[in-house]
């Protein structure tokens, strides 16, 4: 069990540490360029190649999407109530409670813990949260949002094409399979490197509040993941994926949006750093709990 746990977590931590060490040593790292490559080319190819080449029931994919939507919605409701009670700004602190690091940390952990079937289900959760981040997240930070922004998310098109392939049981040409696999293969390493770079650049403000909100994010996510797994009757890999993905720390993208819309970016940076550090202690426990 301990050896398997190390096999799951150690590769993730090493790549994050490399990103952190790279930027702390003064070397340049163009986060905007890398993020653009990942979100425009890498992630869509990873999504398409994974979903279209695995024999997973479309019904299970839909159920996983519904579970992810439920976790996201309940996170918003519970987070809003607690923040109101604490007298904290919903615009500043609700997005970090809703949107966890499903991509940068969640995808590789699900891959190493459950293999490609786990990655496929984790990608469904990632897609739901990605759509939510570009709509609800932008709306919370900016006060306005347009559904047209969804048309700018390449991952959505990749999911749509993959679903068509699954439903029609089409056989893809080998050159398409190999090309999308090749382009998708750089996604997870670059996501982890970028997370490490972000942690190396961000500074923590108001440690007590950051710690409290970080623990709320991790604890609430874990609880809602268990609830979703129970309500949707998930077992095995599906149960493990929804619980693990729900237990992730605050997503770095919250900081980027907070910066863009001038919504207390320094506090958000602290939440990203503290929650990620806390997750180094909580995620091994989550992996043990789900039997990964």
HELIX and SHEET records of a PDB file:
HELIX    1   1 UNK A    2  UNK A   24  1                                  23    
HELIX    2   2 UNK A   31  UNK A   37  1                                   7    
HELIX    3   3 UNK A   38  UNK A   42  3                                   5    
HELIX    4   4 UNK A   43  UNK A   53  1                                  11    
HELIX    5   5 UNK A   58  UNK A   86  1                                  29    
HELIX    6   6 UNK A   90  UNK A   98  1                                   9    
HELIX    7   7 UNK A  102  UNK A  107  3                                   6    
HELIX    8   8 UNK A  108  UNK A  132  1                                  25    
HELIX    9   9 UNK A  133  UNK A  137  3                                   5    
HELIX   10  10 UNK A  138  UNK A  142  1                                   5    
HELIX   11  11 UNK A  147  UNK A  152  5                                   6    
HELIX   12  12 UNK A  154  UNK A  168  1                                  15    
HELIX   13  13 UNK A  174  UNK A  201  1                                  28    
HELIX   14  14 UNK A  207  UNK A  231  1                                  25    
HELIX   15  15 UNK A  236  UNK A  246  1                                  11    
HELIX   16  16 UNK A  252  UNK A  260  1                                   9    
HELIX   17  17 UNK A  265  UNK A  289  1                                  25    
END                                                                             
